[in-house]
Amino acid sequence: MILEIFSNLGDSLILFFFCDGPNTRFHRVVFQLYIVGGSFGLREFAQIRYDVHKLHGKVDPALKEKLKQNNVTLESEYKKLEKSDFDNWENIRGPQLWEDSRTVQKQRREAARLKTE
């Protein structure tokens, strides 16, 4: 009955889990050690990852002082944006991958120059 239910899993898995013999017991123990040992190994590798992140997360004191001197606030940036004119803007298309950016820029500069004349 059980063998019919699990027949699509393959004969080797069925024999491994439902048959009892000296080789099967040995392989079950090896499999369980592999699973348990793998969980401990993953935990150690994850801990190394977090330890390295702590080391690289430290900021140089000189850089920290420089960042403290920077007086950019949200309000100052908002005031800059208020002064901007968003009603009169021009959509500028960048060059495509197959286009040479220098030639496209020359063409646009020439077109802008002709437009102003």
PyMOL commands that set and color helices and strands:
alter all, ss='L'
color gray80, all
select helices_A, chain A and resi 2-5+7-9+11-18+22-56+61-69+74-83+101-116
alter helices_A, ss='H'
color red, helices_A
deselect
rebuild
show_as cartoon
